[in-house]
Amino acid sequence: MALISPRVIARVNSSSASELAVMSFEWIMRADGQVLYRLTKVDGRGERNPWSVVTQLAPAELEALRGDRGKAMGVLDDLARQHGHKTRR
């Protein structure tokens, strides 16, 4: 039986720059409460990297975010910034 992945309720893009490279990332929040990110570009070249789990939101927090996409994107922005990324919606 194939597993169906939970739908995405929010998505933001971010970047991180160092002396070596400029990197772009995609951040998502899934309906099951998982927050994940992956590297999508290095110096403008596309990358296909696996998702990395950042956190699992508590059920009460997730319920508050499900109905408000703006709040969910705000949480993703905050998590990305905590990881040293600059976000851009």
N, CA, C and O atoms as a GROMACS GRO file, in nm:
protein
  356
    1MET      N    1   0.084  -0.116   0.000
    1MET     CA    2   0.000   0.000   0.000
    1MET      C    3   0.090   0.124   0.000
    1MET      O    4   0.183   0.133   0.080
    2ALA      N    5   0.063   0.220  -0.089
    2ALA     CA    6   0.142   0.343  -0.097
    2ALA      C    7   0.098   0.439   0.012
    2ALA      O    8  -0.020   0.453   0.042
    3LEU      N    9   0.195   0.505   0.070
    3LEU     CA   10   0.166   0.605   0.172
    3LEU      C   11   0.143   0.739   0.103
    3LEU      O   12   0.216   0.775   0.011
    4ILE      N   13   0.043   0.813   0.148
    4ILE     CA   14   0.015   0.945   0.095
    4ILE      C   15   0.079   1.047   0.188
    4ILE      O   16   0.053   1.046   0.309
    5SER      N   17   0.162   1.134   0.133
    5SER     CA   18   0.228   1.232   0.218
    5SER      C   19   0.129   1.340   0.259
    5SER      O   20   0.041   1.376   0.181
    6PRO      N   21   0.144   1.391   0.380
    6PRO     CA   22   0.054   1.498   0.428
    6PRO      C   23   0.067   1.622   0.341
    6PRO      O   24   0.175   1.652   0.290
    7ARG      N   25  -0.042   1.693   0.325
    7ARG     CA   26  -0.038   1.812   0.241
    7ARG      C   27   0.042   1.924   0.308
    7ARG      O   28   0.058   1.927   0.430
    8VAL      N   29   0.090   2.013   0.227
    8VAL     CA   30   0.168   2.127   0.274
    8VAL      C   31   0.072   2.241   0.304
    8VAL      O   32  -0.010   2.277   0.221
    9ILE      N   33   0.083   2.298   0.426
    9ILE     CA   34  -0.006   2.409   0.462
    9ILE      C   35   0.065   2.543   0.453
    9ILE      O   36  -0.002   2.647   0.452
   10ALA      N   37   0.198   2.544   0.446
   10ALA     CA   38   0.273   2.669   0.428
   10ALA      C   39   0.409   2.638   0.367
   10ALA      O   40   0.466   2.532   0.389
   11ARG      N   41   0.459   2.736   0.287
   11ARG     CA   42   0.588   2.719   0.220
   11ARG      C   43   0.656   2.855   0.211
   11ARG      O   44   0.591   2.954   0.176
   12VAL      N   45   0.786   2.862   0.242
   12VAL     CA   46   0.864   2.983   0.222
   12VAL      C   47   1.000   2.946   0.165
   12VAL      O   48   1.046   2.832   0.179
   13ASN      N   49   1.063   3.041   0.100
   13ASN     CA   50   1.198   3.023   0.047
   13ASN      C   51   1.293   3.110   0.128
   13ASN      O   52   1.255   3.216   0.177
   14SER      N   53   1.416   3.064   0.141
   14SER     CA   54   1.515   3.139   0.217
   14SER      C   55   1.650   3.127   0.149
   14SER      O   56   1.669   3.047   0.057
   15SER      N   57   1.743   3.210   0.196
   15SER     CA   58   1.878   3.202   0.142
   15SER      C   59   1.978   3.217   0.256
   15SER      O   60   1.946   3.267   0.364
   16SER      N   61   2.097   3.172   0.228
   16SER     CA   62   2.207   3.180   0.323
   16SER      C   63   2.334   3.201   0.241
   16SER      O   64   2.357   3.130   0.143
   17ALA      N   65   2.414   3.297   0.281
   17ALA     CA   66   2.536   3.326   0.205
   17ALA      C   67   2.658   3.313   0.296
   17ALA      O   68   2.655   3.348   0.414
   18SER      N   69   2.764   3.262   0.237
   18SER     CA   70   2.892   3.252   0.307
   18SER      C   71   3.001   3.298   0.210
   18SER      O   72   2.971   3.337   0.097
   19GLU      N   73   3.124   3.292   0.254
   19GLU     CA   74   3.235   3.327   0.165
   19GLU      C   75   3.247   3.229   0.049
   19GLU      O   76   3.301   3.262  -0.057
   20LEU      N   77   3.196   3.107   0.068
   20LEU     CA   78   3.210   3.003  -0.033
   20LEU      C   79   3.095   2.997  -0.133
   20LEU      O   80   3.118   2.966  -0.250
   21ALA      N   81   2.972   3.026  -0.090
   21ALA     CA   82   2.858   3.008  -0.179
   21ALA      C   83   2.734   3.082  -0.128
   21ALA      O   84   2.725   3.117  -0.010
   22VAL      N   85   2.641   3.106  -0.220
   22VAL     CA   86   2.508   3.155  -0.187
   22VAL      C   87   2.414   3.037  -0.207
   22VAL      O   88   2.410   2.977  -0.314
   23MET      N   89   2.339   3.005  -0.103
   23MET     CA   90   2.251   2.888  -0.108
   23MET      C   91   2.106   2.929  -0.090
   23MET      O   92   2.076   3.021  -0.013
   24SER      N   93   2.017   2.861  -0.160
   24SER     CA   94   1.873   2.883  -0.147
   24SER      C   95   1.809   2.758  -0.090
   24SER      O   96   1.850   2.646  -0.121
   25PHE      N   97   1.708   2.779  -0.005
   25PHE     CA   98   1.640   2.669   0.062
   25PHE      C   99   1.489   2.684   0.048
   25PHE      O  100   1.438   2.794   0.029
   26GLU      N  101   1.419   2.572   0.057
   26GLU     CA  102   1.274   2.570   0.061
   26GLU      C  103   1.233   2.514   0.197
   26GLU      O  104   1.284   2.411   0.241
   27TRP      N  105   1.141   2.582   0.263
   27TRP     CA  106   1.090   2.541   0.393
   27TRP      C  107   0.942   2.510   0.378
   27TRP      O  108   0.870   2.584   0.311
   28ILE      N  109   0.895   2.401   0.439
   28ILE     CA  110   0.753   2.368   0.435
   28ILE      C  111   0.702   2.327   0.574
   28ILE      O  112   0.777   2.278   0.658
   29MET      N  113   0.572   2.350   0.594
   29MET     CA  114   0.503   2.301   0.712
   29MET      C  115   0.394   2.208   0.660
   29MET      O  116   0.310   2.248   0.578
   30ARG      N  117   0.395   2.085   0.706
   30ARG     CA  118   0.297   1.987   0.661
   30ARG      C  119   0.178   1.981   0.757
   30ARG      O  120   0.188   2.024   0.872
   31ALA      N  121   0.068   1.929   0.708
   31ALA     CA  122  -0.054   1.921   0.788
   31ALA      C  123  -0.039   1.832   0.910
   31ALA      O  124  -0.118   1.842   1.005
   32ASP      N  125   0.062   1.743   0.910
   32ASP     CA  126   0.084   1.658   1.027
   32ASP      C  127   0.172   1.726   1.132
   32ASP      O  128   0.201   1.667   1.236
   33GLY      N  129   0.215   1.853   1.105
   33GLY     CA  130   0.292   1.930   1.203
   33GLY      C  131   0.441   1.927   1.182
   33GLY      O  132   0.514   1.997   1.252
   34GLN      N  133   0.489   1.849   1.088
   34GLN     CA  134   0.634   1.847   1.063
   34GLN      C  135   0.675   1.972   0.985
   34GLN      O  136   0.607   2.016   0.893
   35VAL      N  137   0.789   2.027   1.026
   35VAL     CA  138   0.851   2.139   0.954
   35VAL      C  139   0.981   2.085   0.898
   35VAL      O  140   1.064   2.029   0.970
   36LEU      N  141   0.999   2.104   0.766
   36LEU     CA  142   1.116   2.050   0.697
   36LEU      C  143   1.176   2.157   0.606
   36LEU      O  144   1.110   2.254   0.568
   37TYR      N  145   1.304   2.137   0.572
   37TYR     CA  146   1.367   2.224   0.472
   37TYR      C  147   1.462   2.142   0.387
   37TYR      O  148   1.502   2.032   0.424
   38ARG      N  149   1.497   2.198   0.269
   38ARG     CA  150   1.594   2.133   0.183
   38ARG      C  151   1.668   2.239   0.101
   38ARG      O  152   1.614   2.345   0.070
   39LEU      N  153   1.789   2.207   0.066
   39LEU     CA  154   1.872   2.291  -0.019
   39LEU      C  155   1.819   2.280  -0.162
   39LEU      O  156   1.802   2.169  -0.213
   40THR      N  157   1.793   2.395  -0.227
   40THR     CA  158   1.740   2.393  -0.363
   40THR      C  159   1.836   2.450  -0.467
   40THR      O  160   1.829   2.412  -0.584
   41LYS      N  161   1.926   2.541  -0.426
   41LYS     CA  162   2.022   2.599  -0.520
   41LYS      C  163   2.152   2.633  -0.450
   41LYS      O  164   2.154   2.673  -0.333
   42VAL      N  165   2.263   2.618  -0.524
   42VAL     CA  166   2.394   2.662  -0.478
   42VAL      C  167   2.451   2.749  -0.590
   42VAL      O  168   2.470   2.703  -0.702
   43ASP      N  169   2.477   2.875  -0.557
   43ASP     CA  170   2.524   2.971  -0.657
   43ASP      C  171   2.439   2.970  -0.784
   43ASP      O  172   2.492   2.977  -0.895
   44GLY      N  173   2.307   2.960  -0.767
   44GLY     CA  174   2.215   2.964  -0.879
   44GLY      C  175   2.192   2.833  -0.952
   44GLY      O  176   2.103   2.825  -1.037
   45ARG      N  177   2.268   2.730  -0.920
   45ARG     CA  178   2.250   2.599  -0.984
   45ARG      C  179   2.153   2.514  -0.900
   45ARG      O  180   2.166   2.505  -0.778
   46GLY      N  181   2.056   2.454  -0.970
   46GLY     CA  182   1.956   2.372  -0.903
   46GLY      C  183   2.016   2.251  -0.832
   46GLY      O  184   2.112   2.191  -0.881
   47GLU      N  185   1.959   2.215  -0.720
   47GLU     CA  186   2.001   2.099  -0.640
   47GLU      C  187   1.878   2.014  -0.611
   47GLU      O  188   1.767   2.067  -0.602
   48ARG      N  189   1.895   1.885  -0.597
   48ARG     CA  190   1.789   1.793  -0.558
   48ARG      C  191   1.832   1.722  -0.431
   48ARG      O  192   1.890   1.613  -0.437
   49ASN      N  193   1.804   1.782  -0.319
   49ASN     CA  194   1.848   1.728  -0.191
   49ASN      C  195   1.729   1.676  -0.111
   49ASN      O  196   1.616   1.723  -0.130
   50PRO      N  197   1.753   1.581  -0.021
   50PRO     CA  198   1.644   1.527   0.061
   50PRO      C  199   1.598   1.630   0.164
   50PRO      O  200   1.672   1.722   0.200
   51TRP      N  201   1.476   1.613   0.211
   51TRP     CA  202   1.421   1.699   0.315
   51TRP      C  203   1.485   1.667   0.449
   51TRP      O  204   1.513   1.551   0.479
   52SER      N  205   1.509   1.770   0.529
   52SER     CA  206   1.559   1.755   0.666
   52SER      C  207   1.451   1.805   0.762
   52SER      O  208   1.397   1.914   0.743
   53VAL      N  209   1.420   1.726   0.863
   53VAL     CA  210   1.319   1.764   0.962
   53VAL      C  211   1.380   1.865   1.059
   53VAL      O  212   1.489   1.844   1.113
   54VAL      N  213   1.307   1.975   1.079
   54VAL     CA  214   1.350   2.080   1.173
   54VAL      C  215   1.284   2.059   1.307
   54VAL      O  216   1.350   2.062   1.411
   55THR      N  217   1.153   2.038   1.306
   55THR     CA  218   1.078   2.021   1.430
   55THR      C  219   0.943   1.957   1.402
   55THR      O  220   0.900   1.947   1.287
   56GLN      N  221   0.879   1.915   1.507
   56GLN     CA  222   0.742   1.864   1.501
   56GLN      C  223   0.659   1.956   1.590
   56GLN      O  224   0.684   1.964   1.710
   57LEU      N  225   0.562   2.025   1.532
   57LEU     CA  226   0.480   2.118   1.609
   57LEU      C  227   0.385   2.042   1.701
   57LEU      O  228   0.336   1.934   1.669
   58ALA      N  229   0.360   2.102   1.815
   58ALA     CA  230   0.264   2.045   1.910
   58ALA      C  231   0.124   2.055   1.850
   58ALA      O  232   0.095   2.149   1.776
   59PRO      N  233   0.035   1.958   1.882
   59PRO     CA  234  -0.100   1.959   1.824
   59PRO      C  235  -0.176   2.090   1.846
   59PRO      O  236  -0.246   2.137   1.756
   60ALA      N  237  -0.164   2.149   1.964
   60ALA     CA  238  -0.236   2.274   1.992
   60ALA      C  239  -0.183   2.388   1.904
   60ALA      O  240  -0.261   2.468   1.852
   61GLU      N  241  -0.051   2.395   1.888
   61GLU     CA  242   0.008   2.500   1.803
   61GLU      C  243  -0.032   2.479   1.657
   61GLU      O  244  -0.065   2.575   1.586
   62LEU      N  245  -0.030   2.355   1.613
   62LEU     CA  246  -0.066   2.323   1.475
   62LEU      C  247  -0.211   2.359   1.446
   62LEU      O  248  -0.242   2.413   1.340
   63GLU      N  249  -0.300   2.329   1.538
   63GLU     CA  250  -0.441   2.360   1.519
   63GLU      C  251  -0.463   2.510   1.502
   63GLU      O  252  -0.546   2.552   1.421
   64ALA      N  253  -0.389   2.592   1.577
   64ALA     CA  254  -0.400   2.738   1.565
   64ALA      C  255  -0.350   2.787   1.430
   64ALA      O  256  -0.396   2.890   1.380
   65LEU      N  257  -0.255   2.715   1.369
   65LEU     CA  258  -0.196   2.759   1.242
   65LEU      C  259  -0.270   2.708   1.120
   65LEU      O  260  -0.262   2.769   1.013
   66ARG      N  261  -0.342   2.599   1.132
   66ARG     CA  262  -0.410   2.538   1.017
   66ARG      C  263  -0.506   2.634   0.947
   66ARG      O  264  -0.514   2.633   0.824
   67GLY      N  265  -0.577   2.715   1.022
   67GLY     CA  266  -0.675   2.804   0.962
   67GLY      C  267  -0.619   2.936   0.915
   67GLY      O  268  -0.691   3.015   0.854
   68ASP      N  269  -0.493   2.964   0.942
   68ASP     CA  270  -0.435   3.094   0.908
   68ASP      C  271  -0.300   3.075   0.840
   68ASP      O  272  -0.198   3.060   0.906
   69ARG      N  273  -0.302   3.076   0.707
   69ARG     CA  274  -0.180   3.054   0.630
   69ARG      C  275  -0.073   3.160   0.660
   69ARG      O  276   0.046   3.129   0.661
   70GLY      N  277  -0.115   3.283   0.684
   70GLY     CA  278  -0.021   3.391   0.716
   70GLY      C  279   0.056   3.363   0.844
   70GLY      O  280   0.178   3.384   0.850
   71LYS      N  281  -0.013   3.315   0.947
   71LYS     CA  282   0.053   3.279   1.072
   71LYS      C  283   0.150   3.162   1.052
   71LYS      O  284   0.260   3.162   1.106
   72ALA      N  285   0.106   3.063   0.973
   72ALA     CA  286   0.191   2.946   0.946
   72ALA      C  287   0.319   2.990   0.874
   72ALA      O  288   0.428   2.943   0.906
   73MET      N  289   0.304   3.080   0.776
   73MET     CA  290   0.422   3.129   0.705
   73MET      C  291   0.511   3.210   0.799
   73MET      O  292   0.634   3.208   0.786
   74GLY      N  293   0.452   3.282   0.893
   74GLY     CA  294   0.529   3.357   0.991
   74GLY      C  295   0.613   3.265   1.079
   74GLY      O  296   0.728   3.296   1.110
   75VAL      N  297   0.555   3.152   1.118
   75VAL     CA  298   0.630   3.054   1.198
   75VAL      C  299   0.747   2.999   1.116
   75VAL      O  300   0.858   2.985   1.168
   76LEU      N  301   0.723   2.968   0.989
   76LEU     CA  302   0.832   2.919   0.903
   76LEU      C  303   0.941   3.026   0.888
   76LEU      O  304   1.060   2.994   0.893
   77ASP      N  305   0.900   3.152   0.869
   77ASP     CA  306   0.998   3.261   0.861
   77ASP      C  307   1.086   3.264   0.986
   77ASP      O  308   1.208   3.274   0.978
   78ASP      N  309   1.022   3.256   1.102
   78ASP     CA  310   1.096   3.260   1.229
   78ASP      C  311   1.193   3.143   1.241
   78ASP      O  312   1.308   3.161   1.281
   79LEU      N  313   1.148   3.022   1.206
   79LEU     CA  314   1.235   2.905   1.215
   79LEU      C  315   1.354   2.917   1.120
   79LEU      O  316   1.466   2.882   1.155
   80ALA      N  317   1.328   2.967   0.998
   80ALA     CA  318   1.437   2.984   0.902
   80ALA      C  319   1.539   3.085   0.954
   80ALA      O  320   1.660   3.063   0.945
   81ARG      N  321   1.490   3.196   1.009
   81ARG     CA  322   1.583   3.298   1.064
   81ARG      C  323   1.663   3.243   1.181
   81ARG      O  324   1.781   3.275   1.196
   82GLN      N  325   1.601   3.160   1.263
   82GLN     CA  326   1.672   3.098   1.375
   82GLN      C  327   1.784   3.008   1.326
   82GLN      O  328   1.881   2.984   1.398
   83HIS      N  329   1.772   2.958   1.203
   83HIS     CA  330   1.875   2.873   1.143
   83HIS      C  331   1.972   2.953   1.055
   83HIS      O  332   2.050   2.894   0.981
   84GLY      N  333   1.966   3.087   1.064
   84GLY     CA  334   2.061   3.172   0.993
   84GLY      C  335   2.024   3.203   0.849
   84GLY      O  336   2.110   3.245   0.772
   85HIS      N  337   1.898   3.183   0.810
   85HIS     CA  338   1.855   3.207   0.673
   85HIS      C  339   1.778   3.338   0.664
   85HIS      O  340   1.712   3.380   0.759
   86LYS      N  341   1.789   3.403   0.548
   86LYS     CA  342   1.708   3.521   0.518
   86LYS      C  343   1.590   3.475   0.434
   86LYS      O  344   1.609   3.412   0.330
   87THR      N  345   1.469   3.506   0.479
   87THR     CA  346   1.351   3.457   0.407
   87THR      C  347   1.303   3.559   0.305
   87THR      O  348   1.325   3.679   0.316
   88ARG      N  349   1.235   3.503   0.205
   88ARG     CA  350   1.168   3.585   0.104
   88ARG      C  351   1.042   3.508   0.062
   88ARG      O  352   1.050   3.393   0.021
   89ARG      N  353   0.930   3.573   0.073
   89ARG     CA  354   0.803   3.507   0.038
   89ARG      C  355   0.783   3.529  -0.106
   89ARG      O  356   0.683   3.484  -0.161
   0.00000   0.00000   0.00000
